[in-house]
Amino acid sequence: MAAKKKQSVFVYAPVAARLLLGGVLCYAGFNKLTDVPKFATDIHNFRILPVVLERIVAVVLPWNELVVGALLILGIWTRAAALASLLFFTVFAVAVSSAIARNLNIECGCLGHADASKVGAVTLVKDAVLFALGLYIYLQSAGRVSKN
């Protein structure tokens, strides 16, 4: 009986991971959309992109986060959505690492204006945890024939 209970926990782990990561992405996207000019400023502070691209990213990225988050929550195109999340977290890790290396004292803008944390090692750890969650979802969805 105990083995059956233990097995059922592992059955729900991928669903819990999808809901958690999807929720974080939806939350981040929504908060960024509520104040796009502030998010554009957060992007500008990283000093990586030309101004024209900063503005495009400030508008496009939050919508992408919302869509990817919704796909994960709904369990639709799970593998593709997880892969997209891995791309988000990789690009963000590069940007944060660059800011840390250049000693920039800036806010990350990770979750929109709701997250006023400074860029640093803690930011990279949070990103790594979310990346690991996305990787877990990606690997769990491998070989599925259904809508996942």
C-alpha positions in Angstrom: 0.0 0.0 0.0 2.8 2.4 0.9 4.5 1.8 -2.5 1.2 2.7 -4.3 1.0 6.0 -2.4 4.6 6.8 -3.1 4.1 6.1 -6.8 1.0 8.4 -6.9 3.1 11.3 -5.6 5.5 10.9 -8.5 2.5 10.9 -10.9 1.5 14.3 -9.8 5.0 15.9 -9.6 5.1 16.8 -13.3 1.6 18.4 -13.0 2.7 20.4 -9.9 5.9 21.5 -11.7 3.8 22.7 -14.7 1.4 24.6 -12.5 4.2 26.2 -10.5 6.3 27.3 -13.4 3.3 28.3 -15.5 2.0 30.4 -12.6 5.3 32.1 -12.1 5.5 32.9 -15.8 1.9 34.2 -16.0 2.5 36.3 -12.9 5.7 37.8 -14.3 4.2 38.5 -17.7 1.1 40.1 -16.2 3.1 42.4 -13.9 5.3 43.5 -16.7 2.3 44.3 -18.9 0.8 46.5 -16.2 3.8 48.8 -16.4 5.5 48.4 -19.8 7.5 51.7 -19.5 9.0 50.6 -16.1 9.9 47.2 -17.6 11.5 49.0 -20.6 13.6 51.0 -18.1 14.6 47.7 -16.3 15.7 46.3 -19.6 17.6 49.5 -20.5 19.5 49.4 -17.2 21.2 46.1 -18.2 22.9 48.1 -21.1 22.9 45.1 -23.5 20.4 46.0 -26.3 19.9 48.9 -28.6 17.1 51.2 -27.5 14.8 50.0 -30.3 15.2 46.4 -29.3 14.7 47.3 -25.6 11.2 48.7 -26.4 10.3 45.7 -28.6 11.4 43.2 -25.9 9.5 45.2 -23.2 6.3 44.7 -25.2 6.8 41.2 -26.7 8.4 39.3 -23.8 5.6 39.7 -21.3 3.1 38.4 -23.8 5.3 35.4 -24.5 5.7 34.7 -20.8 1.9 34.8 -20.5 1.4 32.4 -23.4 4.1 30.0 -22.3 2.8 30.1 -18.7 -0.8 29.4 -19.9 0.3 26.5 -22.1 2.1 25.0 -19.1 -0.8 25.4 -16.8 -3.2 23.9 -19.4 -0.8 21.1 -20.3 -0.9 22.0 -24.0 2.3 21.8 -26.1 4.1 21.2 -22.8 7.4 20.2 -24.3 7.5 23.3 -26.5 6.4 25.5 -23.7 9.1 24.1 -21.4 11.7 24.6 -24.1 10.6 28.2 -24.5 10.9 28.7 -20.7 14.4 27.3 -20.8 15.3 29.9 -23.5 13.9 32.7 -21.3 15.9 31.5 -18.2 19.1 31.1 -20.2 18.9 34.5 -21.8 18.1 36.0 -18.4 21.0 34.2 -16.7 23.4 35.7 -19.4 22.0 39.2 -18.8 22.2 38.9 -15.0 25.7 37.5 -15.2 26.8 40.3 -17.5 25.3 42.9 -15.1 27.1 41.3 -12.1 30.4 41.2 -14.0 30.0 44.9 -14.8 29.1 45.7 -11.2 25.7 47.3 -12.2 23.6 48.1 -9.2 20.2 47.6 -10.9 16.8 46.0 -10.2 16.2 42.8 -12.2 12.6 43.4 -13.2 12.2 39.6 -13.2 8.6 39.6 -12.0 7.8 43.1 -13.2 7.3 46.0 -10.8 6.3 43.6 -8.0 9.9 42.4 -7.7 12.2 45.2 -6.7 15.2 43.0 -5.9 18.7 43.9 -7.0 20.6 41.8 -9.5 23.0 39.5 -7.8 23.8 35.9 -6.9 20.3 35.4 -5.4 18.8 36.4 -8.7 21.0 33.7 -10.4 19.9 31.1 -7.9 16.2 31.9 -8.5 16.8 31.7 -12.2 18.6 28.3 -11.8 15.7 26.9 -9.8 13.2 27.9 -12.5 15.5 26.6 -15.2 15.7 23.3 -13.4 11.9 23.2 -13.1 11.6 23.9 -16.9 14.2 21.2 -17.6 12.3 18.7 -15.5 9.1 19.5 -17.3 10.8 19.2 -20.7 12.4 15.8 -19.8 9.1 14.5 -18.3 7.2 15.4 -21.5 9.6 13.5 -23.7 8.1 10.9 -25.9 4.4 11.7 -25.1 2.0 11.3 -28.0 -0.9 13.2 -26.3 -1.4 17.0 -26.2 1.6 17.2 -23.8 
